[in-house]
Amino acid sequence: MAELSYRDTVRPEWIDYNGHLSEAFYVLVFGDATTNLMDVVGLDARYRDETGASLYTVEAHIRYLREVGPESTLDVTTVVLDLGARKARICHEMRVGGELVATEEILAVHVAEGGAAPFPGPIAEQLRNYRTRKVPDYAGRAIA
C-alpha cells in the first residue's frame, strides 16, 4: 500500500478572526489533496477533457483536532479506504510538524454522462495502489 503526500502552506488570507486557519481553508487544502490523488491515478484534466468523466465528492466528514497558525506547513497524506466499481472512500490526514491537526473522510463517485459509472480498469488499478489495510478507528463514524 502506498500513501500519497500533498503539501501546502497557510497563507495570510486563510487566517480567521481568532488568528487560526479558517475552516473553509481546511476544506480547500483537503480538496487540493483529492485533486492530487486524481492527477496521480489518471483522473486528471486530460482524462476529464477526453472523456467528460470525473470524480465527484458526494459526502465528507472533517474533524478539526488542533488549531493551525499562520504560515504553518500543512502535510496531507491520502489513502483509499474502500474501492467499489463506481465509488471510492478516501481518507486525508493533515499534520503540522508531525502532529495530526485534522482529518477528512470522503465518499467520491466516478461520474460519466450525468450518472455514476464504473472506473476504467487502469484507473481502478491505480486507486488500489493507495488502498490501506489499516482503516483508522475514526473512519466511518457518525457525528456525535
N, C-alpha and C positions, 0 to 999 in steps of 0.2 A: 504494500500500500504506500503510495506516495502522498505527500502533503504539499499543497501549493501555498506559496507565500506571496503576499502583497504588502507594500509599504507606502505610507504617506506621512505627511507632517501637518500638524494642526496649524491652520492659518489664522491670522488675527481676526478676520471677519467671521470665523467659526465660533468665536467665544461669546457666551451669553452674558446676561446681566449679573450673574453670580461669579463671573470670572473663570468659567469652565467651558469645556466643549459642549455646545448646544446639541440637544438630542437629534435634531434634524441632520446634523453632520455625521453622527454615528451611522445613520441610515445611508447617507451619501457614500461614506467610506465602505460600508458593507456592500452597497450596490456596485461600487468600483471593483471590489474583490470578486463579486459574482461575474462581472464583465471580464475580469482577468481569467477566471475559470473558463468562461465561454470561449474566449480567444484561444486559450491553450488547447481545448478539446476539439476545436474546429467549428464552433458556433459563432464565428467571428463576422465582421462586416461583409466580407466576401461571400460567406455562406448565406447571410441574410439577403444580400443583393441578388445572388444567383437563384435562390430557392423561394424567397419570400417567407421563409420559416424562421422562427426564433424561440427563445426560451422566455416564458412569462412567469413572474413570481405571482402566485395566487394566494399565498399566506406567509406571514412572517411573525416570528416571536423574538423580540430583543430583550436581553437582560442587561441593565446598566448596573455594573458592580462597583466601580470606583470612579471618582471624579478624574477628569483628564484636563490638565492645564495647558496654557498657551505654549506653542512651539514644541509640543511633545511629538516624538516619533511614534507612529502607530504601526505595529507589526500585526498583520492579519494572516492567520493560517486558515486554510479551507480544505475540508474533506467532504466526500459524498457519504451520507449515512445510509441511504437506500436508493435503489435504482429500479424503476419499473419500465415497462415498454414505452410509456409516454411521459413519465414524471420522474423527478429526482428530488430527494430530500437532502439538502445541503446544510452544512454547519460551518460558520465562521467563528473564530475566536480572536479577539483583539487584545493585544498586550502592549504595555508601555514599560520599557525597561525590564521585560520578562514577567511582569505582573499582569495577570488576567484582569482586564477592566470592563469587558463587555463580550457578550456572545449574541449571535443571531442564528436562528434555525429557520430555513425557508423551505417551502414546498414550491417547486417550479414545474411547469408543464411545457412540453415541446408543442408548439402551435404551428400549423401549416394550413393554408387555405381556410382560415377562420375557425379552426377547431383543433382539438387535441389530436396529435399524430405521433406515431412511433418514431423514436430516434433512429436515424440511419445507423446501420451496423457499425461503421468505423467510429462514429461519434459515441455510441453506447460503449464501445470497447475502450475508448479514451476516458470516458467518465468512470468506468470500472477501475481504471488505474488509480483513481483517487478515493476509492471506496475503503472505508475503515472497518475493521472488525471490532474496534473498541468504541462503541457508541457512548458518548458522555452521559453521565447519570441525569443531567438536566434535560436531555433531548426528549421531546415528546410530551413534556409536562404542560399542563394547562395553567393558566394564570390563577393564582390563589390569593 
